[in-house]
């Protein structure tokens, strides 16, 4: 079993998934990509991620309602979610944070900024665990 942090990317754009897979693996993360909320649920049931990168506009269920669903389930309520979307309006940002995202990032993705957000999220979790 690997001690690498597991990232679940939920995005229906194959090129974005490929970007996550290549870039974040090079940074030492174990990355799995799901093209829909339904596939993400299956992935989470198989192996719980340490963090979720969530797109908003997906074919089966939007990322905000899926974030709210994950927050409402005791098994997944504590998994940090960073919303990564092409939508940059204040309403979408507000909804993402209101329904449980820990952070928000607008596409196109800046890899250094994304890695910094992921690391800040993990650091905050560690501080919370310690007291």
Biotite code that builds the C-alpha atoms (Angstrom):
import biotite.structure as struc

atoms = struc.array([
    struc.Atom([0.000, 0.000, 0.000], chain_id="A", res_id=1, res_name="UNK", atom_name="CA", element="C"),
    struc.Atom([1.353, 3.368, -1.010], chain_id="A", res_id=2, res_name="UNK", atom_name="CA", element="C"),
    struc.Atom([1.751, 6.249, 1.426], chain_id="A", res_id=3, res_name="UNK", atom_name="CA", element="C"),
    struc.Atom([1.201, 8.745, -1.388], chain_id="A", res_id=4, res_name="UNK", atom_name="CA", element="C"),
    struc.Atom([-1.741, 11.099, -0.954], chain_id="A", res_id=5, res_name="UNK", atom_name="CA", element="C"),
    struc.Atom([-4.630, 9.990, -3.165], chain_id="A", res_id=6, res_name="UNK", atom_name="CA", element="C"),
    struc.Atom([-6.246, 12.609, -5.401], chain_id="A", res_id=7, res_name="UNK", atom_name="CA", element="C"),
    struc.Atom([-9.595, 11.914, -7.049], chain_id="A", res_id=8, res_name="UNK", atom_name="CA", element="C"),
    struc.Atom([-10.209, 14.285, -9.953], chain_id="A", res_id=9, res_name="UNK", atom_name="CA", element="C"),
    struc.Atom([-13.834, 14.487, -11.089], chain_id="A", res_id=10, res_name="UNK", atom_name="CA", element="C"),
    struc.Atom([-13.924, 16.025, -14.570], chain_id="A", res_id=11, res_name="UNK", atom_name="CA", element="C"),
    struc.Atom([-15.589, 14.970, -17.806], chain_id="A", res_id=12, res_name="UNK", atom_name="CA", element="C"),
    struc.Atom([-12.881, 16.615, -19.953], chain_id="A", res_id=13, res_name="UNK", atom_name="CA", element="C"),
    struc.Atom([-10.342, 13.915, -20.850], chain_id="A", res_id=14, res_name="UNK", atom_name="CA", element="C"),
    struc.Atom([-7.567, 16.468, -21.455], chain_id="A", res_id=15, res_name="UNK", atom_name="CA", element="C"),
    struc.Atom([-8.027, 17.906, -17.952], chain_id="A", res_id=16, res_name="UNK", atom_name="CA", element="C"),
    struc.Atom([-7.878, 14.406, -16.477], chain_id="A", res_id=17, res_name="UNK", atom_name="CA", element="C"),
    struc.Atom([-4.720, 13.699, -18.436], chain_id="A", res_id=18, res_name="UNK", atom_name="CA", element="C"),
    struc.Atom([-3.207, 16.959, -17.151], chain_id="A", res_id=19, res_name="UNK", atom_name="CA", element="C"),
    struc.Atom([-4.032, 16.029, -13.544], chain_id="A", res_id=20, res_name="UNK", atom_name="CA", element="C"),
    struc.Atom([-2.697, 12.512, -13.993], chain_id="A", res_id=21, res_name="UNK", atom_name="CA", element="C"),
    struc.Atom([0.615, 13.568, -15.490], chain_id="A", res_id=22, res_name="UNK", atom_name="CA", element="C"),
    struc.Atom([1.292, 16.748, -13.514], chain_id="A", res_id=23, res_name="UNK", atom_name="CA", element="C"),
    struc.Atom([0.188, 15.571, -10.082], chain_id="A", res_id=24, res_name="UNK", atom_name="CA", element="C"),
    struc.Atom([1.831, 12.152, -10.398], chain_id="A", res_id=25, res_name="UNK", atom_name="CA", element="C"),
    struc.Atom([5.108, 13.918, -11.102], chain_id="A", res_id=26, res_name="UNK", atom_name="CA", element="C"),
    struc.Atom([4.515, 15.808, -7.863], chain_id="A", res_id=27, res_name="UNK", atom_name="CA", element="C"),
    struc.Atom([4.208, 12.548, -5.925], chain_id="A", res_id=28, res_name="UNK", atom_name="CA", element="C"),
    struc.Atom([0.442, 12.070, -5.756], chain_id="A", res_id=29, res_name="UNK", atom_name="CA", element="C"),
    struc.Atom([-1.558, 8.963, -6.568], chain_id="A", res_id=30, res_name="UNK", atom_name="CA", element="C"),
    struc.Atom([-4.167, 10.262, -9.055], chain_id="A", res_id=31, res_name="UNK", atom_name="CA", element="C"),
    struc.Atom([-7.419, 8.726, -10.214], chain_id="A", res_id=32, res_name="UNK", atom_name="CA", element="C"),
    struc.Atom([-9.793, 10.453, -12.601], chain_id="A", res_id=33, res_name="UNK", atom_name="CA", element="C"),
    struc.Atom([-13.557, 9.996, -12.861], chain_id="A", res_id=34, res_name="UNK", atom_name="CA", element="C"),
    struc.Atom([-15.524, 11.474, -15.775], chain_id="A", res_id=35, res_name="UNK", atom_name="CA", element="C"),
    struc.Atom([-18.793, 11.751, -13.846], chain_id="A", res_id=36, res_name="UNK", atom_name="CA", element="C"),
    struc.Atom([-20.277, 11.915, -10.360], chain_id="A", res_id=37, res_name="UNK", atom_name="CA", element="C"),
    struc.Atom([-21.523, 8.333, -10.740], chain_id="A", res_id=38, res_name="UNK", atom_name="CA", element="C"),
    struc.Atom([-18.024, 7.045, -11.566], chain_id="A", res_id=39, res_name="UNK", atom_name="CA", element="C"),
    struc.Atom([-16.571, 9.161, -8.744], chain_id="A", res_id=40, res_name="UNK", atom_name="CA", element="C"),
    struc.Atom([-18.970, 7.539, -6.256], chain_id="A", res_id=41, res_name="UNK", atom_name="CA", element="C"),
    struc.Atom([-17.748, 4.112, -7.411], chain_id="A", res_id=42, res_name="UNK", atom_name="CA", element="C"),
    struc.Atom([-14.109, 5.204, -7.044], chain_id="A", res_id=43, res_name="UNK", atom_name="CA", element="C"),
    struc.Atom([-14.744, 6.589, -3.550], chain_id="A", res_id=44, res_name="UNK", atom_name="CA", element="C"),
    struc.Atom([-16.470, 3.355, -2.488], chain_id="A", res_id=45, res_name="UNK", atom_name="CA", element="C"),
    struc.Atom([-13.493, 1.312, -3.727], chain_id="A", res_id=46, res_name="UNK", atom_name="CA", element="C"),
    struc.Atom([-10.749, 3.467, -2.248], chain_id="A", res_id=47, res_name="UNK", atom_name="CA", element="C"),
    struc.Atom([-11.274, 6.648, -0.291], chain_id="A", res_id=48, res_name="UNK", atom_name="CA", element="C"),
    struc.Atom([-9.331, 9.649, -1.653], chain_id="A", res_id=49, res_name="UNK", atom_name="CA", element="C"),
    struc.Atom([-7.417, 12.100, 0.505], chain_id="A", res_id=50, res_name="UNK", atom_name="CA", element="C"),
    struc.Atom([-8.743, 15.014, -1.559], chain_id="A", res_id=51, res_name="UNK", atom_name="CA", element="C"),
    struc.Atom([-11.181, 15.583, -4.435], chain_id="A", res_id=52, res_name="UNK", atom_name="CA", element="C"),
    struc.Atom([-10.713, 18.020, -7.325], chain_id="A", res_id=53, res_name="UNK", atom_name="CA", element="C"),
    struc.Atom([-14.244, 18.750, -8.524], chain_id="A", res_id=54, res_name="UNK", atom_name="CA", element="C"),
    struc.Atom([-15.374, 20.185, -11.839], chain_id="A", res_id=55, res_name="UNK", atom_name="CA", element="C"),
    struc.Atom([-18.731, 21.978, -11.771], chain_id="A", res_id=56, res_name="UNK", atom_name="CA", element="C"),
    struc.Atom([-20.196, 21.383, -15.209], chain_id="A", res_id=57, res_name="UNK", atom_name="CA", element="C"),
    struc.Atom([-20.542, 17.636, -15.758], chain_id="A", res_id=58, res_name="UNK", atom_name="CA", element="C"),
    struc.Atom([-23.072, 15.606, -17.733], chain_id="A", res_id=59, res_name="UNK", atom_name="CA", element="C"),
    struc.Atom([-24.768, 13.562, -15.004], chain_id="A", res_id=60, res_name="UNK", atom_name="CA", element="C"),
    struc.Atom([-24.673, 15.823, -11.957], chain_id="A", res_id=61, res_name="UNK", atom_name="CA", element="C"),
    struc.Atom([-23.158, 19.240, -11.399], chain_id="A", res_id=62, res_name="UNK", atom_name="CA", element="C"),
    struc.Atom([-20.165, 19.490, -9.100], chain_id="A", res_id=63, res_name="UNK", atom_name="CA", element="C"),
    struc.Atom([-21.882, 21.736, -6.572], chain_id="A", res_id=64, res_name="UNK", atom_name="CA", element="C"),
    struc.Atom([-24.727, 19.293, -5.933], chain_id="A", res_id=65, res_name="UNK", atom_name="CA", element="C"),
    struc.Atom([-22.215, 16.422, -5.841], chain_id="A", res_id=66, res_name="UNK", atom_name="CA", element="C"),
    struc.Atom([-20.120, 18.369, -3.317], chain_id="A", res_id=67, res_name="UNK", atom_name="CA", element="C"),
    struc.Atom([-23.256, 18.876, -1.203], chain_id="A", res_id=68, res_name="UNK", atom_name="CA", element="C"),
    struc.Atom([-24.026, 15.139, -1.482], chain_id="A", res_id=69, res_name="UNK", atom_name="CA", element="C"),
    struc.Atom([-20.520, 14.165, -0.345], chain_id="A", res_id=70, res_name="UNK", atom_name="CA", element="C"),
    struc.Atom([-20.764, 16.583, 2.595], chain_id="A", res_id=71, res_name="UNK", atom_name="CA", element="C"),
    struc.Atom([-24.115, 15.098, 3.665], chain_id="A", res_id=72, res_name="UNK", atom_name="CA", element="C"),
    struc.Atom([-22.767, 11.521, 3.793], chain_id="A", res_id=73, res_name="UNK", atom_name="CA", element="C"),
    struc.Atom([-20.990, 10.617, 7.040], chain_id="A", res_id=74, res_name="UNK", atom_name="CA", element="C"),
    struc.Atom([-18.526, 8.381, 5.130], chain_id="A", res_id=75, res_name="UNK", atom_name="CA", element="C"),
    struc.Atom([-17.338, 11.242, 2.889], chain_id="A", res_id=76, res_name="UNK", atom_name="CA", element="C"),
    struc.Atom([-18.184, 14.408, 4.814], chain_id="A", res_id=77, res_name="UNK", atom_name="CA", element="C"),
    struc.Atom([-14.574, 15.075, 5.856], chain_id="A", res_id=78, res_name="UNK", atom_name="CA", element="C"),
    struc.Atom([-12.892, 14.584, 2.455], chain_id="A", res_id=79, res_name="UNK", atom_name="CA", element="C"),
    struc.Atom([-11.587, 18.002, 1.350], chain_id="A", res_id=80, res_name="UNK", atom_name="CA", element="C"),
    struc.Atom([-12.937, 19.199, -1.994], chain_id="A", res_id=81, res_name="UNK", atom_name="CA", element="C"),
    struc.Atom([-11.312, 21.815, -4.203], chain_id="A", res_id=82, res_name="UNK", atom_name="CA", element="C"),
    struc.Atom([-13.625, 23.003, -6.957], chain_id="A", res_id=83, res_name="UNK", atom_name="CA", element="C"),
    struc.Atom([-11.803, 23.587, -10.251], chain_id="A", res_id=84, res_name="UNK", atom_name="CA", element="C"),
    struc.Atom([-14.049, 25.183, -12.851], chain_id="A", res_id=85, res_name="UNK", atom_name="CA", element="C"),
    struc.Atom([-14.194, 27.311, -15.958], chain_id="A", res_id=86, res_name="UNK", atom_name="CA", element="C"),
    struc.Atom([-16.901, 29.329, -14.216], chain_id="A", res_id=87, res_name="UNK", atom_name="CA", element="C"),
    struc.Atom([-15.453, 32.384, -12.510], chain_id="A", res_id=88, res_name="UNK", atom_name="CA", element="C"),
    struc.Atom([-18.571, 34.248, -11.370], chain_id="A", res_id=89, res_name="UNK", atom_name="CA", element="C"),
    struc.Atom([-19.067, 35.174, -7.729], chain_id="A", res_id=90, res_name="UNK", atom_name="CA", element="C"),
    struc.Atom([-22.321, 33.210, -7.454], chain_id="A", res_id=91, res_name="UNK", atom_name="CA", element="C"),
    struc.Atom([-20.683, 29.945, -8.482], chain_id="A", res_id=92, res_name="UNK", atom_name="CA", element="C"),
    struc.Atom([-17.725, 30.547, -6.166], chain_id="A", res_id=93, res_name="UNK", atom_name="CA", element="C"),
    struc.Atom([-20.090, 31.350, -3.297], chain_id="A", res_id=94, res_name="UNK", atom_name="CA", element="C"),
    struc.Atom([-22.200, 28.229, -3.935], chain_id="A", res_id=95, res_name="UNK", atom_name="CA", element="C"),
    struc.Atom([-19.126, 25.992, -4.105], chain_id="A", res_id=96, res_name="UNK", atom_name="CA", element="C"),
    struc.Atom([-17.844, 27.251, -0.758], chain_id="A", res_id=97, res_name="UNK", atom_name="CA", element="C"),
    struc.Atom([-21.312, 27.348, 0.813], chain_id="A", res_id=98, res_name="UNK", atom_name="CA", element="C"),
    struc.Atom([-21.952, 23.689, -0.037], chain_id="A", res_id=99, res_name="UNK", atom_name="CA", element="C"),
    struc.Atom([-18.644, 22.435, 1.293], chain_id="A", res_id=100, res_name="UNK", atom_name="CA", element="C"),
    struc.Atom([-15.673, 23.078, -0.971], chain_id="A", res_id=101, res_name="UNK", atom_name="CA", element="C"),
    struc.Atom([-12.540, 24.071, 0.946], chain_id="A", res_id=102, res_name="UNK", atom_name="CA", element="C"),
    struc.Atom([-11.177, 26.102, -1.988], chain_id="A", res_id=103, res_name="UNK", atom_name="CA", element="C"),
    struc.Atom([-11.938, 27.158, -5.550], chain_id="A", res_id=104, res_name="UNK", atom_name="CA", element="C"),
    struc.Atom([-9.787, 27.488, -8.632], chain_id="A", res_id=105, res_name="UNK", atom_name="CA", element="C"),
    struc.Atom([-10.626, 28.831, -12.089], chain_id="A", res_id=106, res_name="UNK", atom_name="CA", element="C"),
    struc.Atom([-9.496, 27.068, -15.274], chain_id="A", res_id=107, res_name="UNK", atom_name="CA", element="C"),
    struc.Atom([-7.137, 27.173, -17.072], chain_id="A", res_id=108, res_name="UNK", atom_name="CA", element="C"),
    struc.Atom([-5.252, 25.483, -14.269], chain_id="A", res_id=109, res_name="UNK", atom_name="CA", element="C"),
    struc.Atom([-2.000, 26.907, -12.996], chain_id="A", res_id=110, res_name="UNK", atom_name="CA", element="C"),
    struc.Atom([-0.142, 23.827, -11.752], chain_id="A", res_id=111, res_name="UNK", atom_name="CA", element="C"),
    struc.Atom([1.892, 25.651, -9.092], chain_id="A", res_id=112, res_name="UNK", atom_name="CA", element="C"),
    struc.Atom([-1.227, 27.323, -7.692], chain_id="A", res_id=113, res_name="UNK", atom_name="CA", element="C"),
    struc.Atom([-3.098, 24.001, -7.686], chain_id="A", res_id=114, res_name="UNK", atom_name="CA", element="C"),
    struc.Atom([-0.260, 22.213, -5.876], chain_id="A", res_id=115, res_name="UNK", atom_name="CA", element="C"),
    struc.Atom([-0.118, 25.061, -3.331], chain_id="A", res_id=116, res_name="UNK", atom_name="CA", element="C"),
    struc.Atom([-3.868, 24.771, -2.671], chain_id="A", res_id=117, res_name="UNK", atom_name="CA", element="C"),
    struc.Atom([-3.580, 20.999, -2.249], chain_id="A", res_id=118, res_name="UNK", atom_name="CA", element="C"),
    struc.Atom([-0.619, 21.331, 0.128], chain_id="A", res_id=119, res_name="UNK", atom_name="CA", element="C"),
    struc.Atom([-2.356, 24.076, 2.168], chain_id="A", res_id=120, res_name="UNK", atom_name="CA", element="C"),
    struc.Atom([-5.407, 21.838, 2.487], chain_id="A", res_id=121, res_name="UNK", atom_name="CA", element="C"),
    struc.Atom([-3.330, 18.878, 3.709], chain_id="A", res_id=122, res_name="UNK", atom_name="CA", element="C"),
    struc.Atom([-1.404, 21.135, 6.130], chain_id="A", res_id=123, res_name="UNK", atom_name="CA", element="C"),
    struc.Atom([-4.681, 22.446, 7.575], chain_id="A", res_id=124, res_name="UNK", atom_name="CA", element="C"),
    struc.Atom([-5.927, 18.876, 8.055], chain_id="A", res_id=125, res_name="UNK", atom_name="CA", element="C"),
    struc.Atom([-2.717, 17.937, 9.874], chain_id="A", res_id=126, res_name="UNK", atom_name="CA", element="C"),
    struc.Atom([-3.028, 20.958, 12.176], chain_id="A", res_id=127, res_name="UNK", atom_name="CA", element="C"),
    struc.Atom([-6.638, 20.025, 12.927], chain_id="A", res_id=128, res_name="UNK", atom_name="CA", element="C"),
    struc.Atom([-5.634, 16.436, 13.768], chain_id="A", res_id=129, res_name="UNK", atom_name="CA", element="C"),
    struc.Atom([-2.948, 17.630, 16.184], chain_id="A", res_id=130, res_name="UNK", atom_name="CA", element="C"),
    struc.Atom([-5.317, 19.717, 18.152], chain_id="A", res_id=131, res_name="UNK", atom_name="CA", element="C"),
])
